Amino acid sequence: MKKVLAATLLVTFALTGCNTFKGVGKDVSKAGQGISKTAERTQDKM
């Protein structure tokens, strides 16, 4: 019984970690897009 509980907890933490990293990847991607847009606008003004 303890092994089943430990395995369940391990899988739960692993899946939670994957979702967290996916969210971080999306945030970093959006930040990069914002920087690119700002750079393009600045270049157009020059």
N, C-alpha and C positions, 0 to 999 in steps of 0.2 A: 504494500500500500504506500509506503514512504517513497519507493522508487517511482511509482506512478505520479505522485504528487510533485516530486522533484522534477520529473521530466515535463510535466505540465507547466510548472513555473518557468522552467528554462525556455520552453517554446514560447511562452507568453512574453518573456523579456526579449527574446530574439525578434519576435514580430514587432514589438513596440519599438525596438531599436531601428529596425528597417524603416518604419514609418517616420521616425524622427529624422533619419538621414535623408529620406526623400523630401521632407519638408525643408530641411536646410538647403538641399540642392536647389529647390525652387526659389528660395529666398535669395541665394547667391546669384542665380540666373537673372532674376528680376533686377537686382542691384546692378549687374553688368549691363543689362539693357538700358537702364536709366543713365548710366555713365556714358554709354555709346550715344544715346540721343542727345545728351548735353554737349558732348564733343562735336557731334555733327552740327548742332545749332550754332555753336561757337565758331566753327569753321565757316559756316555759311555767312555769318556776319562779317567775317574778315575780308 
